[in-house]
Amino acid sequence: MTKVALVTGAGRGIGRACALTLAGKGFDIALVDLLAPEMTKTADDIRRLGVRALTFQADVSSFTRAHEIVDAVVSDRGRLDVLVNNAGAPSPKPIIEISEEEFDRAIAVNLKSCFNYIHAAAPVFLNQAEGGRIVSISSLNALSGGVTSAVSKHAYAAAKAGILGLTRSLAKELGPKVAVNAVCPGIIATELLRDMISRREEDLVSGIALGRVGTPEDVASIVSYLATDAHMFITGQHFVVDGFQWKC
Ligand SMILES: NC(=O)c1ccc[n+]([C@@H]2O[C@H](COP(=O)([O-])OP(=O)(O)OC[C@H]3O[C@@H](n4cnc5c(N)ncnc54)[C@H](O)[C@@H]3O)[C@@H](O)[C@H]2O)c1
């Protein structure tokens, strides 16, 4: 029986690393992303590892699309074992500039997206003997608040903090069959932060105890652990992956 993982935002960055890491552990992967070329490249790289890759171009803020995609995955592969809610996008405007529509969009892409895919996947997990695993990518910003130099401010931080409430609550509601956890990355070198890191790397690294910014693989390794370890006794938790970023 080949297990199946669905990863949102799998085209590039942290989502791509999560998808490739899970593929390396033998999972078939369903990829969801807005960016078709990036997703096609990740899917080709996954297939080279000898597993199946299904691609779905979609905006994760759509509840209907989330249900269509989960239904399509289950009808194609017969099951779904892991959901990685990774897709997210910055919301850099300060409170005096942001519009109501922009705030709503930040919540839709960064928080409601998780609800959409969990709502679709939870019945599948609850109805199969092996249950399921959910890992959602929050952010250090959920704990520290967005900082003035960051690409994201209050709306992003609020959405990412919402993921932590969703995680704790759903761990109770969906246990014992489903483990629900979140990961809070610090500064990770992806397209999202490329400009900021290239402008300020020395300054940023001076506030990180482990002396470097993170890589997508740093995040993927804990996501993969939470998604796959057979003896894991952890749910309703969040894990900070930031090299101890004491200056935020
Ligand atoms: N890079 C960091 O330092 C960092 C830190 C904390 C949290 N995060 C979170 O990690 C996750 C991944 O970030 P990343 O750095 O890899 O970013 P990224 O921009 O490199 O990749 C994000 C991927 O998600 C996709 N995506 C964005 N909005 C989407 C939407 N509405 N529908 C479908 N797909 C969408 C993008 O097309 C892209 O492929 C995000 O949730 C982000 O908030 C990143």
The ligand as a Gaussian input file, in Angstrom:
#p B3LYP/6-31G(d) Opt

LIG

0 1
 N       10.445000      31.708000       4.074000
 C       10.293000      31.993000       5.353000
 O       11.189000      32.567000       5.988000
 C        9.024000      31.631000       6.090000
 C        8.977000      31.898000       7.450000
 C        7.829000      31.580000       8.166000
 C        6.761000      30.990000       7.532000
 N        6.824000      30.752000       6.188000
 C        5.652000      30.117000       5.565000
 O        6.062000      28.966000       4.881000
 C        5.174000      28.739000       3.776000
 C        5.986000      28.590000       2.506000
 O        6.731000      29.773000       2.316000
 P        7.955000      29.867000       1.308000
 O        8.986000      30.682000       1.967000
 O        8.295000      28.537000       0.756000
 O        7.265000      30.792000       0.187000
 P        7.363000      30.791000      -1.400000
 O        6.704000      32.049000      -1.825000
 O        8.756000      30.511000      -1.860000
 O        6.473000      29.534000      -1.793000
 C        5.089000      29.539000      -1.518000
 C        4.389000      28.651000      -2.519000
 O        2.990000      28.721000      -2.213000
 C        2.264000      29.050000      -3.397000
 N        1.090000      29.836000      -3.075000
 C        1.059000      31.087000      -2.540000
 N       -0.201000      31.508000      -2.438000
 C       -0.989000      30.512000      -2.933000
 C       -2.379000      30.358000      -3.120000
 N       -3.235000      31.338000      -2.787000
 N       -2.841000      29.199000      -3.636000
 C       -1.983000      28.204000      -3.996000
 N       -0.652000      28.307000      -3.865000
 C       -0.161000      29.446000      -3.346000
 C        3.246000      29.858000      -4.237000
 O        2.894000      29.841000      -5.607000
 C        4.567000      29.163000      -3.953000
 O        4.811000      28.070000      -4.812000
 C        4.221000      29.930000       3.746000
 O        3.035000      29.594000       4.410000
 C        4.975000      30.993000       4.528000
 O        4.107000      31.915000       5.109000
 C        7.939000      31.061000       5.448000

